[in-house]
């Protein structure tokens, strides 16, 4: 486990980080002044980003419940997990099926520190450092190989992640490489920010949001519905198809359906 000195040496607190900004939107405390300043700058012009972040998190939880309870998934790889926020993926899954195995993957040392502290006494759960742009960097790690049986279906979570991969790095090809590493019957859970439905009144605030992220450690690339659907090539989307995080399979206690500028979907590999 990383000690405070090692962690402080690895974490750059001079530049805002999207994972820590996301933690701030969710009401967390694992962020720095530079993250709070960047997040508040965005909230000023796009206040609905807070609702979007929380709806994104709620979608993740509904998707995990659906796959574990209704589709028998018992192993999950959560890539780009970000700073742990309860209930976490393993808490949601293991509340339904305690034997469910969950591997968290992230490339941020502060995420590693928090995840390792959280998972010290949690069974069937692990964290590994890895980057989605280099799938082999985590798929071939011993912790992953020993925990995940790639002859059986796996749920792959790419939640609020691929919009941080720019076009020149070919994000659809990255997802395809991950898909090809999974057996048939596996599932992809993905969310992605979009500018669809932007109006003349909202273009300027969105441009401000993009500028803030461009100055952070990972720029944001919004994509259209058609571009997001490309990530699901080779997957059959569960009903209601490509939806939004404010609309996908809402329960009776969830807020009314709303457009929040984040597409989402759950697909089954053919």
C-alpha positions as CSV (number, residue, x, y, z in Angstrom):
1,X,0.0,0.0,0.0
2,X,1.2,3.5,-0.8
3,X,2.3,5.6,2.2
4,X,1.6,9.3,2.5
5,X,5.1,10.3,1.4
6,X,5.0,8.1,-1.7
7,X,1.4,9.3,-2.5
8,X,2.3,13.0,-2.2
9,X,5.3,12.5,-4.5
10,X,3.1,11.0,-7.2
11,X,0.1,13.3,-7.0
12,X,0.3,16.6,-8.9
13,X,-1.8,19.1,-6.9
14,X,-1.0,21.9,-9.3
15,X,-3.3,20.7,-12.0
16,X,-7.0,19.8,-11.7
17,X,-7.8,16.1,-12.2
18,X,-11.1,14.9,-13.6
19,X,-11.4,12.0,-11.0
20,X,-11.0,14.5,-8.1
21,X,-13.4,17.0,-9.8
22,X,-15.9,14.1,-10.1
23,X,-15.5,13.3,-6.5
24,X,-16.3,17.0,-5.7
25,X,-19.4,16.9,-7.8
26,X,-20.5,13.9,-5.8
27,X,-20.0,15.7,-2.5
28,X,-16.7,13.8,-1.7
29,X,-13.7,15.2,0.2
30,X,-10.9,13.5,-1.7
31,X,-10.0,16.5,-3.8
32,X,-7.6,19.5,-3.7
33,X,-8.2,23.2,-3.9
34,X,-7.2,23.2,-7.6
35,X,-9.9,20.6,-8.3
36,X,-12.5,22.5,-6.3
37,X,-11.7,25.7,-8.2
38,X,-12.0,24.0,-11.6
39,X,-15.2,22.2,-10.6
40,X,-16.8,25.4,-9.3
41,X,-15.9,27.2,-12.5
42,X,-17.8,24.6,-14.4
43,X,-20.7,24.5,-11.9
44,X,-21.1,28.3,-12.4
45,X,-21.8,27.9,-16.1
46,X,-23.2,24.4,-16.2
47,X,-24.9,23.8,-12.9
48,X,-26.6,20.6,-14.1
49,X,-23.2,18.9,-14.1
50,X,-23.7,18.0,-10.5
51,X,-27.0,16.3,-11.3
52,X,-25.3,14.6,-14.2
53,X,-22.5,13.2,-12.1
54,X,-24.9,11.9,-9.6
55,X,-27.2,10.4,-12.2
56,X,-24.1,8.8,-13.8
57,X,-23.3,7.2,-10.5
58,X,-26.8,6.0,-10.0
59,X,-26.9,4.5,-13.5
60,X,-23.7,2.5,-12.7
61,X,-25.4,1.1,-9.6
62,X,-28.6,0.2,-11.5
63,X,-26.6,-1.5,-14.3
64,X,-24.6,-3.6,-11.8
65,X,-27.7,-4.7,-10.0
66,X,-29.3,-5.6,-13.3
67,X,-26.4,-7.7,-14.5
68,X,-25.8,-9.5,-11.2
69,X,-29.5,-10.1,-10.3
70,X,-31.0,-10.7,-13.7
71,X,-28.2,-11.9,-15.9
72,X,-26.1,-14.0,-13.5
73,X,-22.9,-12.0,-13.8
74,X,-20.4,-12.9,-11.1
75,X,-17.2,-11.1,-12.2
76,X,-16.7,-7.5,-13.0
77,X,-13.8,-5.3,-14.3
78,X,-14.4,-1.7,-13.5
79,X,-11.9,0.4,-15.5
80,X,-11.3,4.1,-14.7
81,X,-13.1,3.5,-11.4
82,X,-12.1,6.9,-9.9
83,X,-12.0,7.7,-6.3
84,X,-14.2,5.2,-4.3
85,X,-17.7,6.5,-3.5
86,X,-20.0,4.3,-1.5
87,X,-21.9,2.3,-2.5
88,X,-19.1,1.0,-4.7
89,X,-19.4,-1.5,-7.5
90,X,-18.4,-4.4,-5.3
91,X,-20.8,-3.3,-2.5
92,X,-23.7,-3.2,-5.0
93,X,-22.8,-6.6,-6.6
94,X,-21.9,-8.5,-3.5
95,X,-25.1,-7.3,-1.7
96,X,-26.9,-9.5,-4.3
97,X,-24.3,-12.2,-4.8
98,X,-21.5,-12.2,-2.2
99,X,-19.3,-14.4,-4.4
100,X,-19.1,-11.8,-7.1
101,X,-15.5,-11.0,-8.0
102,X,-14.6,-7.3,-8.7
103,X,-11.4,-5.9,-10.1
104,X,-11.0,-2.1,-10.1
105,X,-8.6,-0.5,-12.6
106,X,-7.3,3.0,-12.6
107,X,-4.1,4.8,-13.6
108,X,-4.2,7.4,-10.8
109,X,-2.0,6.9,-7.7
110,X,-4.5,8.7,-5.4
111,X,-7.2,6.4,-6.6
112,X,-4.9,3.4,-5.8
113,X,-4.3,4.7,-2.3
114,X,-8.0,5.1,-1.5
115,X,-9.0,1.9,-3.1
116,X,-6.3,-0.1,-1.3
117,X,-7.3,1.3,2.0
118,X,-11.0,0.5,1.3
119,X,-10.3,-3.0,0.1
120,X,-7.9,-4.1,2.8
121,X,-10.4,-6.5,4.4
122,X,-12.8,-7.0,1.5
123,X,-12.9,-10.5,-0.1
124,X,-13.3,-11.2,-3.8
125,X,-12.2,-7.7,-4.7
126,X,-8.9,-6.2,-5.9
127,X,-7.4,-3.0,-7.4
128,X,-4.7,-2.8,-10.1
129,X,-3.0,0.1,-11.7
130,X,-3.6,0.2,-15.5
131,X,-4.6,2.5,-18.3
132,X,-7.6,1.8,-20.6
133,X,-5.5,2.9,-23.6
134,X,-3.2,-0.1,-23.0
135,X,-5.6,-3.0,-22.2
136,X,-2.8,-5.5,-21.8
137,X,-1.4,-3.3,-19.0
138,X,-4.1,-4.7,-16.7
139,X,-5.7,-7.7,-18.4
140,X,-2.4,-9.6,-18.1
141,X,-1.6,-8.7,-14.5
142,X,-1.5,-11.6,-12.1
143,X,-4.1,-10.2,-9.8
144,X,-6.6,-10.0,-12.7
145,X,-5.7,-13.4,-14.2
146,X,-6.0,-15.0,-10.8
147,X,-9.4,-13.4,-10.0
148,X,-11.2,-13.3,-13.3
149,X,-12.0,-16.5,-15.3
150,X,-12.0,-15.4,-18.9
151,X,-13.8,-18.5,-19.9
152,X,-16.9,-17.2,-18.2
153,X,-18.9,-14.0,-18.9
154,X,-17.4,-10.7,-17.5
155,X,-19.0,-7.3,-17.0
156,X,-16.7,-4.6,-18.3
157,X,-17.5,-1.1,-16.8
158,X,-16.2,1.9,-18.8
159,X,-18.3,4.5,-16.9
160,X,-17.5,8.2,-17.7
161,X,-14.1,7.2,-19.1
162,X,-14.0,7.1,-22.9
163,X,-14.7,10.8,-23.2
164,X,-11.3,11.3,-21.8
165,X,-9.7,9.4,-24.7
166,X,-9.2,11.8,-27.7
167,X,-10.1,10.8,-31.2
168,X,-6.4,10.5,-32.3
169,X,-6.0,7.6,-29.8
170,X,-8.9,5.8,-31.6
171,X,-11.2,5.1,-28.5
172,X,-13.5,2.7,-30.5
173,X,-10.5,0.5,-31.3
174,X,-9.5,0.4,-27.7
175,X,-13.0,-0.8,-26.7
176,X,-12.8,-3.3,-29.5
177,X,-9.6,-4.7,-28.1
178,X,-11.2,-5.0,-24.7
179,X,-14.3,-6.7,-26.2
180,X,-12.1,-9.2,-28.0
181,X,-10.5,-10.2,-24.7
182,X,-13.9,-11.1,-23.2
183,X,-15.8,-14.3,-23.8
184,X,-19.2,-14.3,-25.5
185,X,-22.0,-13.5,-23.2
186,X,-20.0,-10.8,-21.5
187,X,-21.4,-7.3,-21.0
188,X,-20.2,-3.7,-21.6
189,X,-21.5,-0.9,-19.4
190,X,-20.5,2.5,-20.8
191,X,-21.4,6.1,-20.3
192,X,-20.2,9.1,-22.4
193,X,-20.7,12.8,-22.4
194,X,-22.3,14.5,-25.4
195,X,-23.2,17.9,-27.0
196,X,-26.3,16.5,-28.6
197,X,-29.3,18.7,-28.0
198,X,-27.0,21.7,-27.4
199,X,-28.7,25.0,-28.3
200,X,-27.5,28.5,-29.0
201,X,-27.9,29.3,-25.3
202,X,-25.9,26.3,-24.1
203,X,-23.0,26.3,-26.6
204,X,-21.0,29.0,-24.7
205,X,-21.3,27.3,-21.3
206,X,-20.3,24.0,-22.9
207,X,-17.3,25.6,-24.5
208,X,-16.3,27.0,-21.1
209,X,-16.6,23.5,-19.6
210,X,-14.4,22.0,-22.4
211,X,-11.8,24.8,-21.7
212,X,-11.6,23.9,-18.0
213,X,-11.1,20.2,-18.8
214,X,-8.5,21.1,-21.4
215,X,-6.5,22.7,-18.7
216,X,-6.9,19.7,-16.4
217,X,-4.8,16.5,-16.6
218,X,-7.3,15.0,-19.2
219,X,-9.2,16.9,-21.8
220,X,-12.9,16.0,-22.5
221,X,-14.1,14.9,-25.9
222,X,-17.9,14.9,-26.3
223,X,-19.3,12.6,-28.9
224,X,-22.6,12.2,-30.8
225,X,-25.1,9.4,-30.4
226,X,-23.8,7.8,-33.5
227,X,-20.2,7.9,-32.2
228,X,-21.2,6.5,-28.9
229,X,-23.0,3.6,-30.6
230,X,-19.7,2.7,-32.2
231,X,-18.4,1.5,-28.8
232,X,-21.1,-1.1,-28.8
233,X,-20.0,-2.8,-32.0
234,X,-20.3,-6.5,-31.4
235,X,-22.7,-6.1,-28.5
236,X,-26.5,-6.3,-28.4
237,X,-27.9,-3.5,-26.3
238,X,-30.3,-4.4,-23.5
239,X,-33.6,-2.5,-23.5
240,X,-34.1,0.5,-23.7
241,X,-31.0,0.6,-26.0
242,X,-28.7,3.6,-26.0
243,X,-30.4,5.9,-23.4
244,X,-29.2,8.5,-21.0
245,X,-28.1,8.3,-17.4
246,X,-31.2,10.2,-16.3
247,X,-33.6,7.8,-18.1
248,X,-32.2,4.2,-18.1
249,X,-34.4,1.8,-16.3
250,X,-35.5,4.1,-13.5
251,X,-37.1,2.6,-10.4
252,X,-40.1,4.0,-8.6
253,X,-37.9,5.9,-6.2
254,X,-35.7,7.5,-8.8
255,X,-36.1,11.1,-10.0
256,X,-38.3,11.7,-13.1
257,X,-36.6,11.0,-16.5
258,X,-34.4,13.9,-17.6
259,X,-31.8,14.7,-20.3
260,X,-28.4,15.3,-18.7
261,X,-26.1,15.1,-21.6
262,X,-24.6,11.7,-20.8
263,X,-25.4,8.7,-22.9
264,X,-25.4,5.2,-21.4
265,X,-25.9,1.7,-22.4
266,X,-25.5,-2.0,-21.4
267,X,-24.6,-4.4,-24.2
268,X,-24.2,-8.2,-24.3
269,X,-21.3,-9.5,-26.4
270,X,-22.6,-11.7,-29.3
